[in-house]
Amino acid sequence: KYYKLYLKDKKKAKYLVFLKSFITSYYLKNFGFDSNTVPVLDLPENNTSLFIKKRTFGPNLLISKVLNEIIILNTINHGLIPVIKHIPGHGVTSKDSHKVIPKSNHKMSELSKHFKSFNNFNYLPLAMTSHIVYKAIDDKNIATFSEAVINKIIRNKINFQGLLMSDDLSMKAVNYTPEAICNIANKIDIDILLDCSDDIDRYIYFSKNFIPKNRYKKFIKIKQVWHLKSNINQSINIDKYRDIYDNMI
């Protein structure tokens, strides 16, 4: 909705995105969170899965950049760490990775626009992968477990050198056992395994068998600095911002 509004009224769209992300960041900070899994930098196409499309700021690279910059600044100003996702781009498939393994037939020339969306924010410290098979790069493995996608595209072409986190490993696109996941993850350049299941045995197995990279130690220091970085007075009347947003929306 913000993309369509931006095409009609840029100022209003930017202000609404500011208010929404300000309010969200305020509550997350007050609840004790230290990060938020935004922004969604995926660029949707005509047949992109709705579960991705509705979370993006549309297909235009510039509009997506402008609106996502607002979210990032609000997140950082509240002392939270943003997570760019789903690197290197989830807009290239019509399938939902919660349910199946999406596969993209896009050529490298067609993928470049999607990579550019992440190039714009490659300076941020944390990114989440996509559970997609990009056939032009690696026709066997989803990006999360693809050495080629991580090294050639994410680390090299996009030049993201921060902490790389998997998307949820309990999604249907990941058809591996915890043992296989750790065996693969320990051999490739991924730093965090995210598992949103309610299986405590999986959690214990990952914590004992996944080996974090040295990059994680550097991130801990960054997190400590950013946590103290909040420029927002947490005693503000947040209801005022909510009323303004509700009236405008």
TAURPE-V42487 format. One record per residue. N is the residue number from 1. PHI is phi as a letter, one per 40 degrees, with the letter a starting at -180 (* if undefined). OMEGA is omega in whole degrees, 0 to 359 (999 if undefined). D_LAST is the distance of its C-alpha to the last C-alpha in Angstrom with 2 decimals. Layout:
n: {N,N}
phi: {PHI,PHI}
omega: {OMEGA,OMEGA}
d_last: {D_LAST,D_LAST}
This chain:
n: {1,2,3,4,5,6,7,8,9,10,11,12,13,14,15,16,17,18,19,20,21,22,23,24,25,26,27,28,29,30,31,32,33,34,35,36,37,38,39,40,41,42,43,44,45,46,47,48,49,50,51,52,53,54,55,56,57,58,59,60,61,62,63,64,65,66,67,68,69,70,71,72,73,74,75,76,77,78,79,80,81,82,83,84,85,86,87,88,89,90,91,92,93,94,95,96,97,98,99,100,101,102,103,104,105,106,107,108,109,110,111,112,113,114,115,116,117,118,119,120,121,122,123,124,125,126,127,128,129,130,131,132,133,134,135,136,137,138,139,140,141,142,143,144,145,146,147,148,149,150,151,152,153,154,155,156,157,158,159,160,161,162,163,164,165,166,167,168,169,170,171,172,173,174,175,176,177,178,179,180,181,182,183,184,185,186,187,188,189,190,191,192,193,194,195,196,197,198,199,200,201,202,203,204,205,206,207,208,209,210,211,212,213,214,215,216,217,218,219,220,221,222,223,224,225,226,227,228,229,230,231,232,233,234,235,236,237,238,239,240,241,242,243,244,245,246,247,248,249}
phi: {*,c,c,c,c,d,c,c,a,d,c,c,c,c,c,c,c,d,c,c,c,c,c,c,c,d,c,c,c,c,c,g,c,b,a,a,c,b,c,c,c,c,b,c,b,d,b,c,d,c,c,c,d,c,b,b,b,g,c,c,c,c,c,d,c,c,c,c,c,c,c,c,c,c,c,c,c,c,g,b,b,c,b,c,a,b,c,c,h,b,c,c,a,c,c,c,c,c,b,a,c,c,b,b,c,d,c,d,c,c,c,d,c,c,c,d,d,c,d,c,b,c,c,c,c,a,b,b,c,b,c,b,c,c,c,c,b,a,c,b,b,c,d,d,b,b,c,c,c,c,c,c,c,c,c,c,c,c,g,c,b,c,c,b,b,c,c,d,c,c,c,c,c,b,b,b,c,d,c,c,d,c,c,c,c,c,b,b,c,b,b,b,b,b,b,b,c,b,c,c,c,c,d,c,c,c,c,c,b,c,b,c,c,c,d,c,c,c,c,d,c,c,c,c,c,c,c,c,c,d,b,b,c,c,c,c,c,c,c,c,c,c,c,c,c,c,c,c,c}
omega: {181,178,180,178,180,180,181,186,184,184,181,180,181,181,178,177,177,182,182,182,176,181,180,181,179,182,179,179,181,179,175,178,177,177,175,183,170,13,171,185,180,178,183,173,184,184,180,179,183,183,174,187,185,180,182,174,173,189,183,185,182,180,178,180,182,184,179,175,179,179,182,180,178,180,181,182,176,179,179,179,177,178,180,183,356,188,9,176,182,182,188,181,178,185,179,183,172,188,184,174,179,178,181,177,182,173,180,180,179,181,188,179,180,177,183,179,179,173,183,184,184,180,181,191,187,179,177,183,173,176,182,171,176,189,181,183,181,187,182,189,171,185,181,183,183,178,181,180,182,184,186,186,186,183,185,185,178,178,174,183,181,182,183,183,177,166,185,182,177,178,185,179,179,183,180,173,175,179,180,179,180,179,180,185,180,181,183,188,176,192,184,173,179,178,184,175,176,184,183,179,176,180,182,181,180,183,181,190,176,182,179,179,180,180,182,179,178,181,179,179,178,181,180,180,182,180,180,190,187,178,186,175,185,178,180,177,184,179,178,179,179,179,179,180,181,180,181,184,999}
d_last: {10.29,10.27,13.77,13.22,10.55,13.19,15.79,14.25,12.82,14.18,13.39,9.61,9.80,12.27,10.62,7.60,10.57,12.55,10.55,10.26,13.92,15.05,14.10,15.66,18.65,19.20,19.63,21.75,23.95,24.43,25.35,27.97,26.74,28.07,26.09,23.02,23.38,20.98,20.69,21.05,22.94,23.91,23.73,23.30,25.69,25.84,27.39,25.73,25.19,21.76,21.85,21.87,19.91,16.61,16.94,17.69,16.28,18.40,22.05,22.30,24.11,23.08,19.30,19.61,21.74,19.52,16.37,18.65,20.50,17.53,17.38,21.16,21.48,19.19,21.18,24.46,23.77,23.36,26.70,25.52,26.91,24.70,26.07,25.85,26.00,27.42,30.24,31.71,28.97,27.78,26.41,29.97,30.36,29.22,30.42,28.77,30.87,30.20,32.43,34.80,36.08,34.16,36.48,35.67,38.18,36.65,39.24,39.08,38.17,35.12,34.10,34.29,30.78,29.41,31.74,30.59,27.05,28.83,31.33,28.61,28.09,31.57,32.16,30.01,32.19,30.88,30.11,29.86,31.86,31.19,33.42,34.28,37.69,37.77,40.98,41.63,41.96,43.08,43.53,44.37,41.96,38.23,36.96,36.88,40.65,41.65,43.82,43.53,39.72,39.52,42.40,42.25,38.53,36.56,39.19,40.80,38.72,35.31,37.29,35.30,37.73,35.62,35.57,35.01,33.65,33.90,31.09,31.72,35.38,35.05,33.24,35.40,35.67,37.92,41.14,43.23,44.88,44.20,47.65,46.90,43.54,45.30,48.16,45.88,43.49,46.46,47.73,44.62,42.44,39.66,39.04,36.94,36.96,33.83,34.61,32.06,34.62,36.03,39.54,41.18,44.19,42.14,40.72,44.27,45.64,43.09,43.61,47.36,47.66,44.92,46.06,43.35,44.08,45.06,41.73,40.23,42.30,40.83,37.29,38.11,38.97,35.75,33.73,35.70,35.02,31.27,31.00,32.47,30.35,27.29,26.36,23.78,24.97,24.23,24.77,21.63,19.40,16.64,15.11,14.30,12.17,10.42,9.91,8.58,5.97,5.23,5.64,3.79,0.00}
